[in-house]
Amino acid sequence: MQHRLGNGRLEIAFDDETCRIVRLRNATTGDDYIKAGLKCSVCRLVCVDEANGARFEAVPRRARVGAGGAELLEIDYESCEAATGAGDDANGSSMAVHAGADLDIHVSIRAEVRPGDAESLWSVQVRNDQSGVRVIQVLFPHLRGVYLGESWRDDVMIYPHHAGEKTLAPIEEYTTPRYLGFGRAQSIRGGDGVYYREINYCGLASMNWMHYYDAQNGLYLASYDPDFIVTGLRVETGGPDCPDGPWMGWAMRKHVEVRTGQTWESPSYGIAVTCDDWRWGAKRYRQFADTVMPMPKHPAFLDDEYVLNQCYNFKRNGVIFNKFRDIPRMYEEGRARFGARHMFIASWNRKGFDQNYPEYYPDMELGTAWELAEGCEYVDKHGGFVTFYINSRIFEKTSDYFNTLGVKWAIKDENGEMIHESYGPHKFVVLCPSHDEWKNYLMDVAGWMAKCSNATGIYLDQLGSAQPWPCFDPEHSHTCIGEFNRGYLGLVRDLLARLRSMNPDSFLMIENCGDIYGSYVWGNLTWNGEPYDEFFNLYKYTFPEYVQVNMVNPRRDLNERDRSERLHRDLNRALMLGSVFWLGLDKMPHLEDDAREHLDAALRLRARLTPLIRGARYVDMDGVVSVSDGLQIGHWVMADHRDLYIVVNPGRVADGVAVVQVGRCAVKTDSDACKCVIVDDFDIDGGSGRVRCEPCSEGLRIRLHDAEVVCILAE
């Protein structure tokens, strides 16, 4: 039986027999987003057969309809059917649970559509009365068979991988070698021929929402989880040549454990049908975030910091490049070359960078702990400050303490196995941040560095970057397998409080992004790695209060031309987003003259922008009506309500045009007086006063010149 929900914005049809959404229609455009009628239960459970520890999937069956109507649907399922994975284990032995078996696991699904709202809210309840079976994952809501409009080729996928991705035509793109070989967030082709990507929140996935859109339609999916349970954000496609036709699919995977006799109730999930691009989704998700994530309060002096001198060049792979006694010289060189007061010290620990974690003690070959503290004190006394690198996630297997502490603190899967990772030739296991013993050790090390070595900042590597995992170790202090994020959240909150009790100017940095951690973190270090549709605007627009520290070092693995192009792109993006520049002196010898000139010009321009964006809010292209092809524009609304537009013109095209709304409200006619006056314009070449503007029916037309970056201050 089919049930219909809807209002003036959307129409949903749900088939209770197959437990799937069979119609998802945009009432404004008339487009039914579901183009392929695939069999796909909106809820799938991953279970463990306790007889042998094997995993299998189960789906709800035998529906009993509860309350229903145009705006509310409630359906109870009497049982679940064992599906994928049930039958025989890898050794051919008979399993306790067979494919098709009827399981005493009850699923209840609820969907609600509110009057006039483009978003429907969904939730699920799972009650496990089946002996010998544990539920360890709940995949919900699961939707397949979608593309927008007449063609999938103009569809755009927004994915919160680190600071964000923006991919055109993902139905095809996600099946290409560049995504199949991605590594950390790659596409995988499953046994059923479906290509999928799945990254866990919070870390590898920085936020808990996704967006898919074209010029007329939008589809938004989000998890509104106040407990921040480890959640897999899954995106799927059959590819452009799928026999069922091209399609996209999405799901959210909650890592929760429902043992026999237990019940789990999900948070709310949002599925919205709109006529808007990704910014609609960012605003809707931010409404939820504001109810559970306080915005950070940073020491005032950090508002003036726009560049840091990163020093990974003490000890790496057994090679010594500098010693602790060299810290004063290295600081002064960074101050002279970049104007950097902020010195970031890594590779200082025993055996150097990416070795012997978490034995965070000064390496004896680099000098004494006294020399390290003296060097940092020099920086403090000469107008600077120091941040120390600590890896917050892994334990090297060759450590003398691995068998006594590493194994004890490590994350365990449902079969008691550890998670293994390699970095270069070095092998590690992943530690459990929701286990108090490890968390307290990490916090004590960070506090010791601040107290004994005069560190102002502490950088926690991998915290917002690498994959979170559930942990099943019964000896750990956590009570839920999905508490990974809550463990780290408690760490950054409590560590910041401890550091500021010693020094009110203390702060934290993390690698990459995690929205819940941003409440307590000053800097999010975002990479300039392989350009997999990087779209840092996504995180910046959703959370403009969060500071991005962008890697802008020249890439030594590229040839001269490609290295220069990448440097220009990285610097220009950092300027547009108001990011802090991450630079290392040891990378400068690899710069050609023209690239060096552009870096110096970008540093001068960033210094000029610093007082303007202090207290301003980045709003991306809100209020921008149009911009010439090849140009990028970032819009900042300043604290005094003036508007700052930062325009990137990588091709240095002459006579580019941007049209903006006046006071963010378009002028009605050409004859209306223009209320917007350009009070200043300046560019990366050092020029000013070269921008022309004129009123138009849409607002204000700004005529640009051929500088690579132009800044326009208007009121």
C-alpha positions as CSV (number, residue, x, y, z in Angstrom):
1,M,0.0,0.0,0.0
2,Q,1.2,3.5,-0.8
3,H,0.9,6.4,1.5
4,R,1.2,10.1,0.5
5,L,2.6,13.0,2.4
6,G,2.9,16.5,1.2
7,N,2.2,20.2,1.2
8,G,2.5,23.0,-1.3
9,R,6.3,22.5,-1.6
10,L,6.8,18.7,-1.9
11,E,5.0,15.4,-2.4
12,I,6.2,12.1,-1.0
13,A,4.8,8.6,-1.7
14,F,5.9,5.7,0.5
15,D,5.3,2.1,-0.3
16,D,4.9,0.2,3.0
17,E,5.3,-3.3,1.4
18,T,8.7,-2.6,0.0
19,C,9.5,0.0,2.7
20,R,10.8,2.6,0.3
21,I,10.2,6.1,-1.0
22,V,8.7,5.7,-4.5
23,R,7.9,9.3,-5.2
24,L,9.7,12.5,-4.2
25,R,8.2,15.3,-6.2
26,N,9.1,19.0,-6.2
27,A,5.6,20.7,-6.2
28,T,7.1,23.9,-7.5
29,T,8.9,22.6,-10.6
30,G,6.8,19.4,-11.0
31,D,10.0,17.2,-11.1
32,D,9.7,13.8,-9.6
33,Y,13.3,13.2,-8.4
34,I,13.0,9.4,-8.4
35,K,13.7,8.4,-12.0
36,A,14.6,4.8,-11.5
37,G,12.3,2.4,-9.6
38,L,15.0,0.5,-7.6
39,K,14.3,-1.9,-4.8
40,C,15.8,-0.1,-1.8
41,S,14.4,-0.3,1.7
42,V,14.5,3.0,3.5
43,C,15.9,1.2,6.5
44,R,18.6,-1.5,6.5
45,L,20.2,-3.0,9.7
46,V,23.6,-4.5,10.0
47,C,23.6,-7.3,12.5
48,V,26.0,-9.7,14.1
49,D,25.3,-13.4,14.4
50,E,26.7,-14.1,17.9
51,A,27.1,-17.8,17.0
52,N,30.1,-17.0,14.9
53,G,30.6,-13.2,14.9
54,A,29.6,-12.9,11.2
55,R,27.9,-9.7,9.9
56,F,24.7,-9.8,7.9
57,E,22.0,-7.3,6.8
58,A,18.3,-7.3,7.6
59,V,15.4,-5.3,6.3
60,P,11.9,-4.6,7.7
61,R,8.9,-6.6,6.6
62,R,5.2,-7.1,7.4
63,A,4.0,-3.6,7.8
64,R,1.3,-2.5,10.2
65,V,0.1,1.1,9.5
66,G,-0.4,3.3,12.5
67,A,-1.4,6.9,12.3
68,G,-1.4,8.5,8.9
69,G,-2.5,11.5,7.0
70,A,-1.3,14.2,4.6
71,E,1.3,15.5,7.0
72,L,2.2,12.5,9.1
73,L,3.0,8.8,8.5
74,E,3.8,6.1,11.1
75,I,4.4,2.5,10.1
76,D,5.4,-0.4,12.4
77,Y,7.1,-3.5,11.0
78,E,6.5,-6.7,12.8
79,S,9.8,-8.3,12.0
80,C,13.0,-8.1,9.8
81,E,14.2,-10.4,7.1
82,A,17.8,-11.5,7.1
83,A,19.3,-10.5,3.8
84,T,22.8,-9.8,2.5
85,G,25.5,-11.8,4.3
86,A,23.3,-14.4,5.9
87,G,23.6,-18.0,4.9
88,D,27.2,-19.3,5.1
89,D,30.3,-17.8,6.5
90,A,33.6,-17.3,4.6
91,N,34.6,-20.9,5.5
92,G,31.4,-22.4,4.2
93,S,30.2,-23.3,7.7
94,S,26.5,-23.1,8.4
95,M,25.5,-19.9,10.2
96,A,22.8,-19.6,12.9
97,V,21.0,-17.0,10.8
98,H,20.2,-17.9,7.2
99,A,19.1,-15.7,4.3
100,G,15.4,-15.1,4.4
101,A,15.1,-15.9,8.1
102,D,12.4,-14.1,10.0
103,L,14.0,-12.1,12.9
104,D,12.2,-10.9,16.0
105,I,13.4,-7.3,15.4
106,H,10.8,-4.6,15.1
107,V,11.2,-1.4,13.2
108,S,9.0,1.7,13.4
109,I,9.3,4.5,10.9
110,R,7.9,8.0,11.3
111,A,7.7,10.8,8.7
112,E,6.3,14.3,9.1
113,V,5.7,17.2,6.6
114,R,5.0,20.6,8.1
115,P,2.8,23.2,6.4
116,G,4.7,25.4,4.0
117,D,8.1,23.8,4.8
118,A,10.3,22.2,2.1
119,E,11.7,19.8,4.6
120,S,10.3,16.5,5.8
121,L,11.5,15.0,9.1
122,W,12.1,11.3,9.5
123,S,13.0,9.0,12.4
124,V,13.2,5.3,13.1
125,Q,13.0,3.1,16.2
126,V,14.6,-0.4,16.4
127,R,13.5,-2.9,19.1
128,N,15.6,-6.1,19.2
129,D,13.8,-9.2,20.7
130,Q,15.9,-11.7,18.7
131,S,18.2,-13.9,20.8
132,G,21.6,-14.5,19.4
133,V,21.7,-11.3,17.2
134,R,23.0,-7.9,17.8
135,V,22.2,-4.8,15.7
136,I,25.4,-2.7,15.3
137,Q,24.4,-0.3,12.5
138,V,21.2,1.4,11.3
139,L,21.2,2.7,7.7
140,F,18.4,5.2,7.5
141,P,17.0,7.0,5.6
142,H,18.2,5.2,2.4
143,L,17.1,6.7,-0.9
144,R,18.0,5.5,-4.4
145,G,17.1,6.2,-8.0
146,V,17.4,10.0,-8.1
147,Y,18.6,12.6,-10.6
148,L,17.2,16.1,-11.2
149,G,15.4,17.5,-14.1
150,E,15.8,16.3,-17.7
151,S,19.5,15.4,-17.4
152,W,21.9,14.2,-14.7
153,R,24.9,15.9,-16.4
154,D,24.2,19.3,-14.9
155,D,23.6,17.9,-11.4
156,V,26.0,19.0,-8.6
157,M,26.9,17.0,-5.5
158,I,27.9,18.8,-2.3
159,Y,29.7,16.4,0.1
160,P,31.2,17.5,3.5
161,H,34.5,15.7,3.0
162,H,36.9,17.8,5.1
163,A,36.1,21.5,4.3
164,G,33.9,20.5,1.4
165,E,33.6,19.0,-2.1
166,K,31.6,20.3,-5.1
167,T,31.3,17.7,-7.9
168,L,29.6,18.2,-11.3
169,A,27.8,15.1,-12.7
170,P,28.8,12.7,-9.9
171,I,26.8,9.9,-11.6
172,E,29.7,9.7,-13.9
173,E,32.5,11.3,-12.0
174,Y,32.3,9.0,-9.0
175,T,33.0,6.0,-11.3
176,T,36.2,7.4,-12.8
177,P,39.7,6.3,-11.9
178,R,40.4,9.5,-10.1
179,Y,37.7,8.7,-7.5
180,L,38.2,4.9,-7.5
181,G,41.9,5.7,-6.6
182,F,41.2,8.5,-4.1
183,G,42.5,6.7,-1.1
184,R,40.9,8.3,2.0
185,A,37.4,8.9,0.6
186,Q,37.4,6.9,-2.6
187,S,34.6,5.3,-4.5
188,I,34.2,1.6,-4.0
189,R,32.4,-0.7,-6.4
190,G,30.3,-3.2,-4.3
191,G,29.5,-6.7,-5.3
192,D,26.1,-5.5,-6.5
193,G,27.8,-3.2,-9.0
194,V,26.9,-0.1,-7.1
195,Y,29.6,2.6,-6.6
196,Y,29.6,4.2,-3.2
197,R,31.5,6.6,-1.0
198,E,31.0,6.6,2.7
199,I,32.8,8.8,5.2
200,N,32.2,9.1,8.9
201,Y,31.2,12.1,10.9
202,C,32.8,13.9,12.7
203,G,36.2,14.2,11.1
204,L,36.5,12.9,7.6
205,A,33.0,14.2,7.2
206,S,33.1,17.7,8.8
207,M,29.3,18.1,8.9
208,N,26.2,15.9,9.0
209,W,24.5,17.0,5.8
210,M,24.6,16.7,2.0
211,H,23.1,18.6,-0.9
212,Y,22.3,17.7,-4.5
213,Y,21.1,20.3,-7.0
214,D,20.7,21.7,-10.5
215,A,19.5,25.1,-11.8
216,Q,15.9,24.4,-10.8
217,N,15.9,21.7,-8.1
218,G,17.6,20.9,-4.9
219,L,17.7,17.8,-2.6
220,Y,19.0,18.2,1.0
221,L,19.7,15.4,3.5
222,A,20.8,15.8,7.1
223,S,21.1,14.1,10.4
224,Y,20.1,16.3,13.4
225,D,21.9,14.3,16.1
226,P,22.4,16.2,19.4
227,D,24.5,13.2,20.7
228,F,27.0,13.4,17.8
229,I,27.1,9.6,17.4
230,V,29.5,8.3,14.7
231,T,27.6,8.6,11.5
232,G,28.5,7.4,8.0
233,L,27.4,9.8,5.2
234,R,26.9,7.5,2.2
235,V,26.5,8.5,-1.4
236,E,25.8,5.9,-4.2
237,T,25.4,5.7,-7.9
238,G,24.9,3.0,-10.5
239,G,27.0,5.0,-12.9
240,P,26.0,6.4,-16.3
241,D,25.7,3.0,-18.0
242,C,23.6,1.3,-15.3
243,P,21.0,-1.1,-16.8
244,D,18.4,0.5,-14.7
245,G,19.3,3.9,-16.0
246,P,21.5,6.6,-14.3
247,W,20.8,7.3,-10.7
248,M,22.1,8.6,-7.4
249,G,21.4,7.4,-3.8
250,W,22.1,8.5,-0.2
251,A,22.0,7.1,3.3
252,M,23.0,7.9,6.8
253,R,24.6,5.1,8.9
254,K,24.4,5.3,12.7
255,H,26.9,3.2,14.6
256,V,24.8,2.1,17.5
257,E,24.5,-1.3,19.3
258,V,21.1,-2.7,20.0
259,R,21.4,-5.9,22.0
260,T,18.7,-8.4,22.6
261,G,16.0,-6.8,24.8
262,Q,17.1,-3.2,23.9
263,T,15.4,-0.4,21.9
264,W,17.1,2.4,20.1
265,E,15.4,5.6,18.9
266,S,17.0,7.7,16.2
267,P,17.4,11.4,16.1
268,S,15.6,13.4,13.4
269,Y,16.7,13.3,9.8
270,G,15.8,15.9,7.2
271,I,14.9,15.3,3.6
272,A,14.1,18.6,1.8
273,V,12.9,19.3,-1.7
274,T,13.8,22.8,-2.8
275,C,14.5,25.0,-5.8
276,D,17.8,26.2,-4.3
277,D,21.5,25.4,-4.4
278,W,23.7,24.3,-1.5
279,R,23.4,27.5,0.4
280,W,19.9,26.6,1.4
281,G,21.2,23.4,2.9
282,A,24.0,25.3,4.8
283,K,21.5,27.7,6.3
284,R,19.1,24.9,7.3
285,Y,21.8,22.8,8.9
286,R,23.2,25.9,10.7
287,Q,19.8,26.4,12.3
288,F,20.2,23.0,13.9
289,A,23.9,23.6,14.8
290,D,23.0,26.8,16.6
291,T,20.9,24.8,19.1
292,V,23.8,22.4,20.1
293,M,27.1,24.1,19.1
294,P,28.3,27.3,20.9
295,M,30.4,29.6,18.8
296,P,34.0,30.0,19.9
297,K,35.5,32.9,21.8
298,H,39.2,33.4,20.9
299,P,41.9,35.6,22.5
300,A,41.7,39.0,20.8
301,F,45.3,39.0,19.6
302,L,44.5,36.1,17.2
303,D,42.3,38.4,15.1
304,D,45.4,40.0,13.8
305,E,47.2,36.7,12.8
306,Y,47.1,35.9,9.1
307,V,50.3,33.8,8.6
308,L,52.2,31.2,10.6
309,N,55.6,29.7,10.2
310,Q,55.3,26.0,10.2
311,C,58.4,24.1,11.2
312,Y,58.3,20.4,10.5
313,N,62.1,20.6,9.8
314,F,63.6,19.4,13.1
315,K,63.8,15.6,12.7
316,R,62.2,13.5,9.9
317,N,63.0,9.9,8.9
318,G,66.1,9.9,11.1
319,V,67.5,13.1,9.5
320,I,68.2,16.1,11.7
321,F,67.7,19.5,9.9
322,N,67.6,21.8,13.0
323,K,68.0,21.5,16.7
324,F,66.3,23.2,19.6
325,R,69.1,25.8,19.9
326,D,68.1,26.9,16.4
327,I,64.6,28.0,17.4
328,P,65.5,31.7,17.9
329,R,67.1,31.8,14.5
330,M,64.2,30.0,12.8
331,Y,61.7,32.4,14.5
332,E,63.6,35.5,13.4
333,E,63.8,34.2,9.8
334,G,60.1,33.5,9.7
335,R,59.4,37.0,11.1
336,A,61.6,38.6,8.5
337,R,60.4,36.5,5.5
338,F,56.6,36.3,6.2
339,G,56.0,38.7,9.0
340,A,55.0,35.6,11.0
341,R,54.8,35.9,14.8
342,H,53.3,32.5,15.1
343,M,55.8,29.6,15.2
344,F,54.4,26.1,14.7
345,I,56.8,23.4,16.0
346,A,56.4,19.8,14.8
347,S,58.9,16.9,14.5
348,W,60.2,17.7,18.0
349,N,59.3,14.5,19.7
350,R,61.3,11.3,20.2
351,K,62.5,9.9,16.8
352,G,60.8,12.9,15.0
353,F,57.8,13.3,12.8
354,D,55.3,10.4,12.5
355,Q,57.3,8.1,14.7
356,N,56.9,6.7,18.2
357,Y,53.6,8.3,18.9
358,P,52.4,8.8,21.5
359,E,55.8,9.1,23.2
360,Y,55.7,12.8,23.3
361,Y,59.1,13.6,24.8
362,P,61.8,15.9,23.4
363,D,64.1,14.0,21.1
364,M,67.6,13.7,22.8
365,E,69.4,14.2,19.5
366,L,67.7,17.6,19.0
367,G,68.8,18.9,22.4
368,T,67.5,19.0,25.9
369,A,64.0,19.8,27.3
370,W,65.7,22.9,28.8
371,E,66.9,24.0,25.4
372,L,63.4,23.5,23.9
373,A,61.8,25.6,26.7
374,E,64.5,28.3,26.3
375,G,63.9,28.5,22.6
376,C,60.1,29.0,23.1
377,E,60.8,31.5,25.8
378,Y,62.9,33.5,23.3
379,V,59.9,33.6,20.9
380,D,57.6,34.8,23.7
381,K,59.9,37.5,24.7
382,H,60.4,38.8,21.2
383,G,56.8,39.3,20.2
384,G,55.8,35.9,19.1
385,F,54.1,32.7,20.3
386,V,54.5,29.0,19.8
387,T,52.1,26.1,18.9
388,F,53.2,22.5,19.5
389,Y,52.2,19.6,17.3
390,I,50.8,16.5,19.0
391,N,49.2,13.5,17.2
392,S,46.0,12.8,19.0
393,R,44.9,9.5,17.4
394,I,47.5,6.7,16.8
395,F,50.0,4.5,18.6
396,E,53.1,3.1,16.9
397,K,53.3,-0.7,17.1
398,T,57.1,-0.7,17.5
399,S,56.8,1.3,20.8
400,D,58.1,-0.4,23.9
401,Y,54.7,0.5,25.4
402,F,52.5,-1.0,22.7
403,N,51.6,-4.3,24.3
404,T,51.0,-2.7,27.7
405,L,49.2,0.5,26.7
406,G,48.7,0.6,22.9
407,V,46.6,-2.6,22.8
408,K,44.7,-1.5,25.9
409,W,43.8,1.9,24.5
410,A,43.1,0.9,20.9
411,I,39.7,0.8,19.3
412,K,38.3,-2.7,18.8
413,D,35.7,-3.9,16.3
414,E,32.9,-6.3,17.1
415,N,35.3,-9.2,16.9
416,G,38.0,-7.6,19.1
417,E,40.3,-6.6,16.2
418,M,42.2,-3.4,16.2
419,I,42.2,-0.8,13.4
420,H,45.6,-0.7,11.7
421,E,47.0,2.3,9.7
422,S,50.4,3.0,8.0
423,Y,52.2,6.3,7.4
424,G,55.2,5.8,5.3
425,P,57.0,2.7,6.7
426,H,55.6,3.2,10.1
427,K,52.6,1.1,11.4
428,F,50.1,2.3,14.0
429,V,46.8,1.4,15.6
430,V,43.9,3.8,16.1
431,L,43.2,4.8,19.7
432,C,39.8,5.3,21.4
433,P,39.2,9.0,22.3
434,S,36.1,8.0,24.3
435,H,38.3,5.9,26.6
436,D,39.3,8.0,29.6
437,E,42.8,6.5,30.1
438,W,44.0,7.6,26.7
439,K,42.1,10.8,26.7
440,N,43.5,11.8,30.1
441,Y,47.1,10.9,29.0
442,L,46.7,13.1,25.9
443,M,45.3,16.0,27.9
444,D,48.2,15.7,30.4
445,V,50.8,15.7,27.7
446,A,49.3,18.9,26.1
447,G,49.1,20.6,29.5
448,W,52.7,19.7,30.2
449,M,53.9,21.2,26.9
450,A,52.0,24.4,27.7
451,K,53.3,24.6,31.3
452,C,56.9,23.5,30.8
453,S,57.7,24.7,27.3
454,N,55.8,28.0,27.1
455,A,53.5,26.8,24.4
456,T,50.5,29.1,23.8
457,G,48.8,26.8,21.2
458,I,48.4,23.1,21.0
459,Y,47.8,21.4,17.6
460,L,46.0,18.0,17.7
461,D,46.8,16.2,14.5
462,Q,44.2,14.0,12.8
463,L,41.5,15.1,15.2
464,G,39.2,16.6,12.5
465,S,40.8,14.8,9.5
466,A,40.9,11.0,9.8
467,Q,38.1,8.5,10.0
468,P,36.2,8.1,13.3
469,W,35.3,4.5,14.2
470,P,32.9,2.8,16.6
471,C,34.6,0.9,19.5
472,F,33.3,-2.4,21.0
473,D,36.0,-2.8,23.7
474,P,34.0,-3.7,26.9
475,E,36.9,-2.7,29.1
476,H,36.8,0.9,27.9
477,S,35.0,3.7,29.9
478,H,32.5,4.5,27.2
479,T,29.0,3.1,27.3
480,C,28.1,3.4,23.6
481,I,30.0,2.1,20.6
482,G,29.6,5.3,18.7
483,E,31.0,7.7,21.3
484,F,34.2,8.5,19.4
485,N,33.1,12.1,18.7
486,R,31.9,12.7,22.2
487,G,35.3,11.6,23.5
488,Y,37.1,14.1,21.4
489,L,34.6,16.8,22.1
490,G,35.2,16.3,25.9
491,L,38.9,16.4,25.2
492,V,39.0,19.7,23.4
493,R,36.5,21.3,25.8
494,D,38.4,20.2,29.0
495,L,41.9,20.8,27.5
496,L,41.1,24.3,26.5
497,A,39.8,25.1,29.9
498,R,42.9,23.7,31.5
499,L,45.2,25.6,29.2
500,R,43.4,28.9,29.7
501,S,43.6,28.4,33.5
502,M,47.3,28.7,33.0
503,N,47.3,31.3,30.2
504,P,44.1,33.1,29.0
505,D,45.7,33.5,25.6
506,S,45.9,29.8,25.0
507,F,44.2,28.1,22.0
508,L,43.8,24.9,20.1
509,M,44.3,23.9,16.5
510,I,43.2,20.7,14.7
511,E,43.9,19.1,11.4
512,N,41.0,19.7,9.0
513,C,37.4,20.3,10.2
514,G,34.7,19.1,12.5
515,D,31.8,21.3,13.3
516,I,31.3,20.2,16.9
517,Y,35.0,20.7,17.6
518,G,35.0,24.2,16.1
519,S,33.3,25.5,19.3
520,Y,36.7,25.1,21.1
521,V,39.2,25.4,18.3
522,W,40.8,28.5,16.8
523,G,42.4,27.0,13.7
524,N,41.3,24.3,11.3
525,L,44.3,23.3,9.1
526,T,42.9,22.5,5.6
527,W,45.2,20.9,3.0
528,N,46.4,21.8,-0.5
529,G,46.5,18.2,-1.5
530,E,45.2,16.5,-4.6
531,P,42.4,18.8,-5.9
532,Y,39.4,16.4,-5.6
533,D,36.8,19.1,-6.3
534,E,37.9,21.0,-3.2
535,F,35.3,23.5,-2.1
536,F,36.4,25.1,1.1
537,N,33.6,27.7,0.7
538,L,31.2,25.1,2.0
539,Y,32.6,24.9,5.5
540,K,33.4,28.7,5.6
541,Y,29.8,29.7,4.6
542,T,28.2,27.3,7.0
543,F,30.5,28.3,9.9
544,P,32.0,31.7,9.1
545,E,33.1,31.9,12.7
546,Y,35.6,29.1,12.3
547,V,39.1,30.1,11.2
548,Q,40.6,28.1,8.3
549,V,44.4,27.8,8.2
550,N,45.0,27.0,4.5
551,M,48.2,25.2,3.4
552,V,49.7,27.4,0.7
553,N,53.1,26.0,0.5
554,P,54.5,25.3,-3.0
555,R,54.1,21.7,-4.0
556,R,57.5,20.2,-4.5
557,D,56.0,17.1,-6.3
558,L,54.9,19.2,-9.2
559,N,56.8,20.6,-12.2
560,E,57.6,24.3,-12.4
561,R,54.5,25.3,-14.3
562,D,52.0,23.2,-12.3
563,R,53.7,24.2,-9.1
564,S,53.2,27.9,-9.9
565,E,49.6,27.4,-11.0
566,R,48.8,25.5,-7.8
567,L,50.5,28.2,-5.6
568,H,48.5,30.9,-7.3
569,R,45.2,29.0,-6.8
570,D,45.9,28.2,-3.2
571,L,46.9,31.7,-2.3
572,N,44.0,33.3,-4.2
573,R,41.5,31.0,-2.4
574,A,43.0,31.8,1.0
575,L,42.6,35.5,0.2
576,M,39.0,35.2,-0.8
577,L,38.1,33.1,2.2
578,G,40.1,35.2,4.7
579,S,42.2,32.2,5.7
580,V,45.4,32.2,7.6
581,F,48.5,31.3,5.4
582,W,50.4,28.2,6.4
583,L,53.9,28.6,5.1
584,G,57.3,27.0,5.7
585,L,60.7,28.5,5.2
586,D,62.1,25.2,4.0
587,K,59.7,25.3,1.1
588,M,60.9,28.7,-0.2
589,P,64.0,27.5,-2.1
590,H,61.6,25.6,-4.5
591,L,59.9,28.8,-5.6
592,E,60.6,30.4,-9.0
593,D,60.9,34.2,-9.2
594,D,57.3,34.8,-10.5
595,A,55.8,32.5,-7.8
596,R,57.9,34.2,-5.1
597,E,56.6,37.6,-6.3
598,H,53.0,36.4,-6.2
599,L,53.5,35.1,-2.7
600,D,54.9,38.4,-1.5
601,A,52.1,40.3,-3.1
602,A,49.5,37.9,-1.5
603,L,51.1,38.4,1.9
604,R,50.9,42.2,1.5
605,L,47.3,42.0,0.4
606,R,46.3,39.6,3.2
607,A,47.9,42.1,5.7
608,R,45.7,44.9,4.3
609,L,42.6,42.7,4.5
610,T,43.1,41.7,8.1
611,P,41.6,44.7,9.8
612,L,38.7,44.7,7.3
613,I,37.6,41.1,7.9
614,R,38.1,41.3,11.7
615,G,34.5,40.8,13.0
616,A,33.1,40.4,9.4
617,R,31.0,37.5,8.2
618,Y,31.7,35.6,5.1
619,V,28.5,35.1,3.0
620,D,30.0,33.6,-0.1
621,M,27.9,34.8,-3.1
622,D,24.8,36.0,-1.2
623,G,23.9,39.3,-2.7
624,V,25.9,38.6,-5.9
625,V,23.5,38.5,-8.9
626,S,26.1,37.5,-11.5
627,V,29.8,37.4,-12.3
628,S,31.7,37.0,-15.5
629,D,32.8,33.5,-16.5
630,G,36.2,32.6,-15.0
631,L,35.9,35.0,-12.1
632,Q,35.3,33.9,-8.4
633,I,33.9,36.2,-5.8
634,G,33.7,36.1,-2.1
635,H,31.3,38.5,-0.2
636,W,32.0,39.6,3.3
637,V,29.5,41.7,5.4
638,M,31.5,43.8,7.8
639,A,30.7,44.6,11.4
640,D,29.8,48.2,10.3
641,H,27.5,46.8,7.6
642,R,29.8,47.7,4.7
643,D,30.3,45.1,2.0
644,L,33.7,43.7,1.0
645,Y,33.9,41.8,-2.3
646,I,37.1,39.9,-3.0
647,V,37.2,38.9,-6.7
648,V,39.7,36.3,-8.0
649,N,40.5,36.6,-11.7
650,P,43.0,33.8,-12.3
651,G,43.1,34.4,-16.1
652,R,43.6,38.2,-15.6
653,V,40.7,38.8,-17.9
654,A,40.1,42.5,-18.7
655,D,36.7,44.0,-18.4
656,G,35.1,41.4,-16.1
657,V,31.8,42.3,-14.6
658,A,30.1,41.5,-11.3
659,V,26.6,42.6,-10.5
660,V,25.7,42.9,-6.8
661,Q,22.5,43.9,-5.0
662,V,22.6,47.3,-3.3
663,G,22.5,46.9,0.4
664,R,21.6,43.3,-0.4
665,C,18.3,44.6,-1.9
666,A,18.2,45.1,-5.7
667,V,17.5,48.6,-7.1
668,K,14.1,48.6,-8.9
669,T,14.9,50.7,-12.0
670,D,17.8,52.2,-13.8
671,S,16.6,55.7,-12.8
672,D,16.8,55.0,-9.1
673,A,19.7,56.6,-7.4
674,C,22.5,54.2,-6.6
675,K,22.7,53.9,-2.9
676,C,26.0,52.0,-3.0
677,V,29.2,54.0,-3.3
678,I,32.6,52.4,-3.8
679,V,34.7,53.9,-1.1
680,D,37.8,51.9,-1.8
681,D,39.2,49.4,-4.1
682,F,42.7,47.8,-4.2
683,D,44.3,44.9,-5.8
684,I,47.1,42.4,-5.5
685,D,49.3,44.4,-7.9
686,G,49.2,47.4,-5.5
687,G,46.9,49.4,-7.6
688,S,43.7,51.2,-6.4
689,G,41.0,53.4,-7.8
690,R,40.7,51.4,-11.0
691,V,37.2,49.8,-10.5
692,R,34.2,51.5,-12.1
693,C,30.6,51.0,-11.0
694,E,27.2,52.0,-12.3
695,P,23.6,51.4,-11.2
696,C,21.5,48.9,-13.1
697,S,18.0,47.3,-12.7
698,E,19.5,44.5,-10.6
699,G,21.6,46.7,-8.3
700,L,25.1,47.8,-9.0
701,R,27.3,46.7,-11.9
702,I,31.0,46.6,-11.0
703,R,33.5,46.7,-13.9
704,L,36.8,45.1,-13.1
705,H,40.3,45.3,-14.5
706,D,42.8,42.6,-15.1
707,A,44.4,42.2,-11.6
708,E,44.4,38.6,-10.4
709,V,42.8,39.6,-7.1
710,V,40.7,42.8,-6.6
711,C,39.1,43.9,-3.4
712,I,36.1,46.2,-3.4
713,L,34.9,48.0,-0.3
714,A,31.4,49.4,-0.6
715,E,28.7,51.0,1.5
